[in-house]
């Protein structure tokens, strides 16, 4: 087993959709009751699995019957494993934008419309991370890096792919929009940046060559955003998507779209609000609702306000009989289990009814979860993957029920099982440890693709890329999870991934087949970007492909950053070069040194919050998740010699004690004092302080300055000259949501809770960020997430997004002014006295001496700005969740109202 290999914290079965709400923020995040215990960082897959098994088997639940037979995440229930997950990245990311209440449809759309009419400041944003990102960079083989795992060049999660036979490939980022390649992959161009939503559900080319773009990410994972519907680009080889290209009306706004399927002159959409259809010739009419199992829970229905409503009409895929497009099977159901889960078909009376028997393919509610279909080009085969809520609840190793084939070519079967977890595990899988085996995340990552030239040749995606060439009798794993654990692996930097061939990144989401210059390739999209290989590629004796090619050449940046940190590069002789680091969803911590042509990865797993010494960018502190902090003082440069001599490790785990008691948020806040880089603040249940800076070597060196209280966890922290502000929530969800701000000193004295009455003085919403005046610690700005009372249904939701105090929090003034009503994430006081604000829509600027806001600069894509930091080079850096890191030259703003404006 490989020690200290860090992967993304496992998002277990109950992790639900995190939705900003592109025209709504009614999220598919399970409303949670009392949060249950959460496992911490897993240093190895086996540890993750053991904790998963413990949580699943330890949950008591209060539902009648088996856990999978009723909604296990109902409010107020002891949810066991469900609570652990809804309290994790998913619900936490969601509740920051929704609590306390449900956000009404139209919220994001209204904000986006307002943005279009706002003036801009002068200046333009520059793209910082527009370079290849080598996750196997041989410079960074330290103890906490995944470098040498075999994923090679990566970018952010790709959730939609389409390809033709002329070398055109289209790839959609999870929250980054659509990119086009004219060369069979690579040399990418963004073609959807004018749309209000860059969240990708799926991409499809129809028979006429039109490109269909379904927005709303097609999985219910932790950081998925809903969309604004479906768009069609008539000439995808040359054109770009425009807002006026939307199909139908607003029927599919605020949904996620799992799949688009074509047949009989119609396009069918499987969404989080049922199955819809539309003519493929007349694109102007409204979408027709074909089937919703629980229509009372749809918008406008009698139970639309029920906390369970987002889960009651989830459709996953549609299978259309190629010989008779009037025969259709719908795969419907919430992956965590519900009584409506199952397959549906039209009865003779025109109503949709459950399908009772399909052969080996289960049809009972307990065993139908997330399902994906694929048909062969000749109509002779249909394939399906089924994730089972019952298996997920009882088997700590997997959630997979099986992979199936219908050799009649009809979606009505009969279906025969051709694979299960054990068959795939024994076919060359890298997932051999108890608690983490093939299909463990079948609720999150699935794809199926049949070779157009061979109906028995199938590619399947779960955590890994799987392949059969004989209709499922035998399987190989051309894209194993990683190379660690295989005999061919070596940490030797000279060997990149040892003697193993490159694999793909883990967690598969999308697939397509296309040709370029007569060569047919398969394209796969996953949490690390997009990869290709010949459709009948080469493999070694273990069945692992030897010919994967990463298409993340740096021209498509869909990286999903939680954070950014900037410091001077000590190796740069000019003294002006900087090192830019950032924490990423499932792609570790990226590092870009002053003269690098390629970014590297010095920390693995999920990168969360980040601290970087402004005077020395090789001094880096990185949070994994749940406040599990690591520190390095040499950029984590290492040749791997720590494996034989542990004293040669250059990264150290320095997590505050709240990490070991699960008393911190999934992405917990950390910061340092701008007047003293050696003073750090970390927020969990406690406000932790340490004064050793980057020389800290143990979590025991933290001191608790203040206990926020049982059930309270920090959401934002800031400090200047020994004064600390800590925002908290608890409970953080809709059931009894509470928030507050505590103020005190780093030495533990003077702590008190501010009086924050729910009367509109400050919103009763999630505290996301502070900016403390470095010259006067009583002068503070605080930013609030979520939408205002206009859109939020719930007590005390409040108005405004940014507030100012001059007396340490005794009184506050709303300074939101003309800001769009959209979640605010990060506020900064700029050197010229102005303000910068990052939101889920854009970055904004308020000049000194003014009250109104403008859009800050040009060129920044319309995507979520997670964090703003000021670098020692006089630039403002923005970490975006879907389009990488960008920087803005603050000198272009001058010291007056506005230096220059092009409006």
N, C-alpha and C positions, 0 to 999 in steps of 0.2 A: 504494500500500500504506500501511496505517496503522502508524506507528512506535509501539513501546512499548505495544502493546495486549496485556495479559496475560490469559491464560485458564488454566483448570485444566491443570496439567501432564498431558499426554496419558498415559492409562493404556493402554498398547499391548496387542496381542493376548494376550500371555501372562499379563496380570494376572489373578489368581485370587481366589476368594472369601476374604474375610476373615471369619472366623467367631468370634464370642465363644463360641458354642455354648450356645444356650438349651436346656439339658439335655445338651449336649456341647460340646466345643470342638474336635472333629475337623474341622479347617478344610479348605476346598477351596483352600487356598493351595498352589501347586506347591512341593514340596520342592526347594530349589535347591542346587546344588553350589557351585562356586567362583563368587562373584558376578562378572559381567562389568561392563564400563564402563557408566555411566549418563549420559544427557544431562542437562544442567542446565536451568535455567529457560529457556523459549522466549519471547522477546519478541514473536514473531509466528508465525502458523501455518506459514509457509514454513520457518522455522527448525526447528520441531518436526518437520515432514515430512522435512526433509533428514537430521535425526539419526535419525529412524525408518528411513529408507531405508538409511542407513549401517550401522545395527545389524543390520537384517535381512540385508543382503547380505554383511555382514562376519562373521556367525557361522559358525564352522567346523562345529560339531556333531560328534557321534560316533555318531549313529544310522545304521542301515543304510538306504540309499535316501533319498528326499526328506525334508526336515525335517518335512513334515506327515504322513508315513506312520507315524511312530513317536512315542511320547510324548517331545517335545523337552525336557521339564523333568524328566527322570529324574535321580535323585541322582547327583552326581559327573560329570555330563556338561558339556562346554563348550557352554553353552546359547545363546550369542549373544544374540539379542533376548529369548529366553525368560528368561535370567538377569537381564537388565536390568530386566525387569518384575517377576519374582518377588522381586527385591531391592528393589523400589519399595514404594509404599504398601500394596499387598496383602499380600505376605508379611511385610513389616515390621510391619504392624498385627497380623497373625495370629501371627507368631512371638513377639511380645511376650506373647501369651496361651497359647501352646502349647509352645514350646521349653523344655526338651529332651524331646520325645516327643509322643505323641498323647494327647489327653484323652478319657477314657472317657465313654460316654453316661451322663447323669444328673447331671453336675457342676453345671450351672447350675440345674437343677430342684431339687436338694437345697439349694442356697444360697437360692433363692427361697422354698422352704418354711420354712427357718430364719428368714428375714427376717420372715415373717408372725407369728411368735411372739415377736419381740424387742420390748422396750419402746421408747418414743420419749421424747425430751426434750420439754420445753415449747417453744413457739414454732412458727411456720410460715414456710415459704419463700414469698417473693413473686416473681412472674413479672416479670422485667425486660424481656424482649424481646417482650412482648405488644402490639406496635405494628406498623403497616405498615413494611415495609423497602423503600425506594425505591432500586433499584440504579442508577437514572438521576438521582439527586438532583443538581440543578444546582449545588449548592454545591461539589461535589467533582469537578472536571474536571482534576485534576492528571495529571502524566505517567504515573503508575502506576495510574490508575483506569480501569475499563471503563464509567464513567458516560457516558451518551449512546448506548450500544450498542443500546438499544431494548427491553430485557427488562422494564423498569418495576418493578412491585412483585413481590417474590419471597419465597419461604420455602424450606424444605429440600426435598430430593428426594421426589417423589411417585411411588410405584411401583404403586399400584392405584387404580382409579376404577370406580364403579358409579353409575348414574343411572336414575331412572324417569320416568314421564310426569306426575308430580304435583309436580315441582319439588324432589324429594329427591335430593341428590347426596352420595355417600360417597367420601372420599379417604383413602388410606392412606400415611402417611409411611414412608420407608425404615427409620427406627428410631424412629418417633413415634406409631404406632398409627393408629386410624381416627377420622376426624372426619365429622360429619354437618352438612349444610346443608338447611334447609327452604325456601330461597328461590332455588333454581336456582344456588347457589354464593355463598359469603359467609355471615357470621354463623354461623361454625362452632362445633360443640360436640364435645368429645372423648367417644367412646363405648366405648373399649376399655381404659381405664387400669387396670382390675382384672385384666387378663390378665398372665401372666408374660412374654409376649413382645409387643413393640410393633414388631417387624420385619415389614414387609408384603411378601408374595409377590404376591398378587393379591386382588381383590375381585370378587364376582359376585352378581348378583341372579338367583334362579331363577324359574321360571314361576309359583310361588306367592308371590312377593314376599319370600322369605327372603333374608337377606344372608349370603353365605359369605365368611369371612375366612381366607385361607390365609397362615400366617405363614412367615417365612424368605424374605428378599428375593430377588426373582426375577431377579437377574442375578449374574454372577460378577465383580463389580467390587471395588474396593479396600477398601471399608468396609462390606461386606454382612454381616448377621448371620443365622445359621440360626434356626429357630423351634421352636415346640412343637406344631405340627399345624394342623388346620383347625377353625374354630369357626363355628357357625351361629346367627344371631340371627333368631328367628321374627317379631319385630315391630320391624324396624329404624327405623320412623318414630318410635317412642316409647321403645324399650328400649335397654339397653346390654349389651355382651358381658360374660359371666361365665365363670370357669374351668370351670364345669360344663357349658358349652355345646360342649365339644369333641366332634367326631365321632370315633367309634371309640376305640381305645386309644392306646398310645404309639408306634404303628407309624411315624408321620410326625414324631416328635420328632427334633430335630437334623438336619433337612434344610432345603434351600431348595426352594420350590415355585414352579415357573415358570408353571404354568397349571392351571386347573380347567376341565373341559369336561363338558357334560351330554348324556345321550342314553340312551334305553332304560331309564329308571328308575334309572340309575347316574350317579355323578359320578366322573370320571377325574381323577387328579392326576399331572402330570409333575413329578418331583422329582429331586433330586441322588442319589437312591438308587432309580432306576427309576420305572416307571409303576404306579400303584396305583388301585384302584377301590373304591367303597362304594355301598351302597343309599342313595337319596335319601329313602326313606320310613322305614326303620328305621335310626336314626343311632347305635345303641348297639353294634352288632357291630364287630369289628375290620376294618380295611382289608385288602383282598386284594391281594397282589402279582401284578400282571398280567404284567409282563415286566421282567427285569433282564438285560442282555446278558452280564454277568460276575458271576453270583451269588456266586462264591467270595470276592469282595471286599466283600460286604455284612457288616454286623455279625453275628458268629456264624459267618461263613464261614471257610474254611481260610486265606484270604489277607487277612482283615480288617485285620491289622496292617501290611500292606504300605504303604509311603509313597504308592504310587500309588492306593490304594483309593478315596480321595475322587473320583477322576476316571473311574472305570471303569464307572459306571452312570448317567451324567447323561442325563436326558430333558428335552427342551425344550418339546414341545407335542404335542397329540393332535388329530387331525382325524376327526370322526365323520360318516359319510354321513347327511345329513338325511332321505334317502328310506329308508334301511335302517340303523338304529343298530347292527346287528351288524357292519357293515363299518367298520373303524377302521384308521387309519394312525398310527403312532407316529413322531415325529421324535426321534431319539436320537443323542447324541454330545457329546463334549467339544469346545468351540470351538477349542482349540488343536491338535486333530487326534488321532485314535486309530483303530485298525483296526476298532473296533466301530461307528464313526459310520455312520449311514444311516437309511433308512426301513424300518419293519417292519410286517407285517400277519399275521393269522392264516391259517395254511394249513388245508387240509381235515382234517388230523389234530389240529387244535387247538393246534399249536405256532406260536410267532411266528417268521417267516422274513423275510429281507431282501426288499424290493421291488426287482425288477431293472430296471424301466423305467417311467418316468412322463412321457415326452416330454421337453420342454426342461428340466424340473426335474431336476437331477443326483441320482443315487442312489449314486454311488461314495463311499467313505469320505473320499477326499481333498477332496471338494467339499461335503459335508454337515456344517455346523457348527451354529451357533445358528439355529434356524428358528422362525418364528411363522406361524400359520395364522389365517384369518378366513373365515367363510361368510356369504353374503348371506341376508337374512331369507326370501326366496322359494325358496331352495334351488337357484337356477340358477347360482351362481358360488361357487367356492372360490379364495381368494388365499393366497399364501405369500411370505415373505421368506426368503432363504437367505444366510447368511454362510459363506464358504468358507475352511477352513484353508489350502488350496492357494493361493488368491488372496492371502490375508493374508501368506503366506510369500514370495510372489514379486512382489507389486505394492505399491510403497511408498505409493501413493495411497489404497488402499481395501482393505477385507476383504469387500466385497459381491460375491456372485455374481450376484444379480438378484432381481427381483420377478416373480412368475408368477401366471397365472390358469388355472383349470380351468373351461372354459365348459360342461362337462357337469354342474357342480355336485357332482361326486364327487371325493373326495380321491384317487382312483386315476387321475384325469385323463381324457384327456391334458392335460398342462400346457403352457402357452405362455409364453415370457418376454415381459414387457411393459415392463421397465425394467432398466437396468444403471447403473453409475456414471456413464458419459459422458452418457447420456440425462438423468439427473437433474441432473448438473452444468450442462448446457446449457438447463435449464428455469427458470433464475432463482435457482439456488443461490448462497449467499454463499461457498461453499467452492470457490475457484478455484485456490488455490495448490498447487504441487507438494508432495506429501507429506501433504496434508490436504484430501481431497475426499470427496464423499458416500459413506457406508459405511465410513469409516476406523475407526469404532467400532461397527460392526454387531454385534460380539460383546457389546457392553455395552448398547446402546440400540436397541430395536425395538418397534414396535407396528403393528397393522393394524386397521382398522375399516371395515365396509361401511355405507353409508347404508341404514337399514332401508327407505327408500322408493325406492331406486334401486340395483339390483345392479351397475351400472357406475360408481357413484360411490364412490371408495375414498380413505380417508385412510391414509397410511403414515408411520411415524415412524422416523427414523434420528437423526442429529445434528440434523436439521431436521424440520419438519412438511411433508409432501409430499401432493399431491392430484391425482387424476385423475377426470374426470367422464365419460370415454368408454371405460372399461374398460382404460385403460393406453396408448391410442394417443398421447395427449399428457398432459403433466404440468405442474403449477405448484408453486411453493414458497411457500405462504401463510405459513409460519413460518420465514423464513430464520435462519441461525445468529446473526447480528447485523447491524446496519446499516452498520458500518464498511466502507468500500470501495464502497458504493453512491453514485451521484451526488447522491442526496437527503440524504446525511448531512452534519451540521454539528455541531461541538463547542459551538456557541453555546448558553450556558445558557438563553437566552430561548426556544430552540426545542426544548428537551428532547432529542429525537433528530433534530434537524435538521428537514427537511421530510419525512422518512420516517415511516411509520406505525409504531406499536408492533409489535414482533414478540414471539415467545415466548422464554423461556430456551432454551438449547441442551440437547441430550442427552435424547431422548424415551423414556419408559418405559411409559406407560399411556394408555388412551383409552376413552371411553364416549360414548354419545349419549343425551340425555334431553330432556324438555320441561318448560317452566314457563310457565303462563298461555298455553298454545297456541303457544308459540314453541319450536322444536326447535333444540337447540344441540349442538355437539361439544365435549367436554371433553378436554384433553390434560394429562398429567402428565409432568414432566421434572425436571432437576436444580435448577430454580428454582421449583418448586411446581406450581400448576394454573392453566390459562387456558381461556377459552371463547370461542366465536364462533358465529354462526348456522350451521347445517349447510350452507346454501348462501349463504355470506357474500360480502361485497363484497371486491374486490381492485383494485389499481392496474394500470397497463398492463404491469408486470413480473410480475404474478401474485402479488404480495405482498399479504397480507390487510390491509385497512384497518380491521378491526373486532374485533381481539383485545381481550379484557378479562381482566386479571389478577384472579384470585379470592383473592389473598393480601392480605386486608384487615386483617391483624393478629390476627384471632381464631383462626387456625390457625398455630401456631408449630411447625414441624418442622425448624427450622434445626439444622444439624449443626456444632457448634463444637468445634474442637480446643483453643481457648485463650480466655482472658479477661484484660483489663487494665482498671484503674480509676484515675482521677485526678481531682483537683478541676477544676471547670470555671471557667477564669479569667473567663468572661463572666457568671458568676452572682454577683450583688451580695451575696447572703446569705452567701456563703462556704461554704455547705453543699452546694451542688449538685455532682454528679460527672458525668464523661464515662465511659461504659462502651464499651469496644472489644472485639472478638473476632474470631479467625480462623476461617474457615468452609470446609467442603468445597464447592468450586466456586461460592461466592458471596462471594469476596473477604473484605474486612475490614469488618465493620459498625461504625458509630459512632453512639452515642446520647448527645446532649448534654443538659444538665440540664433544659431546658424544651422539648425536642423532642417533637412529636406523631408524628413520622415518623423512622425511622432512615435514615441514609444509608450509602453505600459509598465509602470513600476510597481503598481499595486493591483491585485486581482479582485475578482468577485464584483459586487456592486460598490462603486465609489459613491460616497454620500457627501457630507460636508468636508471642506478643505481649508486648511490654514497654510499659508506660505509666508516665510520671512521676506518682507519687502527688500531687505538689504542683501539677502542671499537666497535665491530661489531654489537651492538644493536642500534647504531646511524646509521640510514638508511634513505636515501632519494630515493624515487621511482617516476619515471615519469609514468603516465598512458599513454596518448597519447597527441600530440599537446602541449607539455610542461606543462601539468597539473601535477604539482609536489606535492607530499605528503612527510611528514617527521615524523619520530618517534624516540624517544630516549630510548625505552625499548623493541625493537624488535617487537613493536605493540602487545605485550602481553596484553590480555584483556579478562575478563570473560563475556563480554556482558552487563555489568552494565551501560554502557553509554546510553543504550536505555531508561532507566528511569531517569538517571542523566547525561545529556550531558557533564557535567564538568569532568566526569571520562573517556572520550575519551583520547586516548594516541597517536592518529595520527592526523595530521593537514595538511590542504590544504594550500600550500604556492606557488601557481603558479605565475610566473611572468606575467605582464600584457599582453604579446603577446598571452597568452592562450585565453584571452577574445576577441581578435581581429582576431583570426584565422591566426596569422602571425608567424606560426612555422610549421616545418615539422611534419609528422605523428610520426616518431621517431626522436625527437629533441635532439641535443647534450647537455649534462651537464657534468661539471667536477669540480674538486677542485684543489687548489694549493698544490703540494706535500710538499711545505715548510710551508704551513699554511692551515690546513684542514678547517678552518673557512671561508676561502675565496672561494666562489663558482662563477662559470661562467655558464650561461645558454644562449643558442643561439636560437633566433627566427628571426624576422626582426631586432631586436636590440640585442646587446651584453649586457646581464644583469649581474650585479654584486651584491653580498651581502656578508657581513662580519660577520654575526652572526652564521654561521655554522649550526649545527643541532638544535640550540636554536631558529631559525627563526620560527615565528608563523603566518605570514601573507604575502601574495603576495605583499603588499604595501611596504615591507621592501627591495625590489629590487631597484636598481638604474640603469638607462640606461647609460652605458659607451659610447655606440656608436650606431648610426643608420646606418645599412648596406645599406639602401636605399629602396625605394618603389619597391616591387616585388622581393626583394632579401631575402633569408632565409638562416640561418646558417646550414651547414652540418657537421661541425667539429669545436670544440673549444679546446684550451689548454692554460694553464697559468703557469708561474713560476716567483716568486718574483715580482709580479705586472705587468709583461709583458704578453700580451694576443695575441694569434693568432686565427683568426676566418676565416674558409673557408666558402664560400657561393656559391649558385647558384641562377639564376633567369634571365630569365625563366630557368627552370630546365629540360624541355623536349626538343625534337628535334626542335621545332619551335622557333628559335632564342636563343638556349642554350647559356648561359653565366655563367662564374664562376670567382671567384676571391678570394683573401686573404687580409684581413684587419688586421693591426697590431696597437696596442696601449697599453695604460696602464689602470689598473683597476680604477684609479681615473678619467678617462675620458679624460686625456691629451694625446697628441702625436699621435692621431689616423690618419692613412693614409692607402690608398689602395696601395698594391704593384703593380708594373707594370708587368703584366703577358701577354706579347704579344703572339699571336697565331702563333708562328714561330717554335715550337718544343722545346723551352727552357723549358717550362712546358706544359704538355698535356692540351688540351682544353677539359678536362673531369672532372668528379665529384670529389671534394676534400673530402676524406673519413676520414683522421686521421692525427694528428700531434704527434710528440714526441719532446719535448723541453728539451735540456740539462739543468739539474738542477744547473750546475755550470756556465753556460754561456747561457743566454736566447737568444743570437744571433745565437746560433748553434741549428738548427732545421732540422728535417726530416718531409717530407710531403708525404703521400700516396694517390694514385689516384685509383679510381675504374675503371671499364670498361676494355675493351680490347684495344690493340694498333691499330695503323693505318693499320697494316697487316690485321686485321679482321673488323675494324669499317669503314663503308662507311659513310663519312660525313666530312665536312670541319674542319680541325684543330683537328682531333681526337688525334693526337700525339702519341708518343712512350713512353715506360717506365711506371713504376708503383711506384717508390720510388726515391725521390730527396732530396738533402742535401744542406743546406746553412750554411755558417759561418759568414755571415754579416747581419743577420736579414732579409734576403729575397731579397737583392739587386742582388745577383747572385746565381745560382743554378747549381748543378751537378747531373746528372743522375747516381744513384748508384744501378740500377736494376740488372746490370750484367747478370748473368745466371738464373735469376728468370723465371719461366714459365709465359707465357703471359696470366694472369688470373686476375680478379678483386681483388684488395688489399683493405682490410677493416680496419686493425688496426696495428699500429707500436708502438714498445716500445724500449727504450734504456735500456739495462739490467745493473745491478750493476757491471758486469765485463767489461763493455764498449762495449759489443756486441750488436747486434740488433736482435729483433724478429719481424716477420711480419706474421699477419694472413691474409689469402686469402679465396676465395670461393672454394678452393681446398684442402689446407693444411696449416700448420704453418711452417715457414722457419726461419733459423738462419744464421747470419753472424758474425763470430768471430772477436774480435778486431784485427786490423792490417791486415785484409784480405779484399778481394773484392768479393770473390765468396760466393754463398749461398748454404746451405745444408738443407735437410728436417730435421726439428727439432724433434729428437727422433723417437720412434716407438710407435705403437698401436693406434695412433689417427685415427679414421675412416675418410674416404674420404668424408667429408661433409664441409659445409661452416663454417668457423671460423669468427664469427661476432665481437668478441671483446676480447682483451687480457688485463689482469690486473696483476700486481705483488702484491702478498700478503705479509703481515708482517712476514710470515713464510719462506720467501726465495723461494717461489714457483711461477711459472708463471701459471696463470689460463686462460683457453680458453673457452669462451661461444660459443658453436656450435649451428647452426640452424637445429637441427634434431637428434642430438646424445648427448645432455646434456652438462655438464660442466666437463672439464678434467684439471688436473694439472701436472706440470713438475717441477722436482727439479732442480733449476738453478745451484746448487752447483756441479752437475754432469758435467757442462760445463767447470769448472775451469776458469783460467784467461788466458790460452794460446790459441793457434789456435783452438784446439779441445782437450777435455780431453780424450775421447776415442771414437773410431768409429768402428762400426762393418761392415764397407764396405771396 
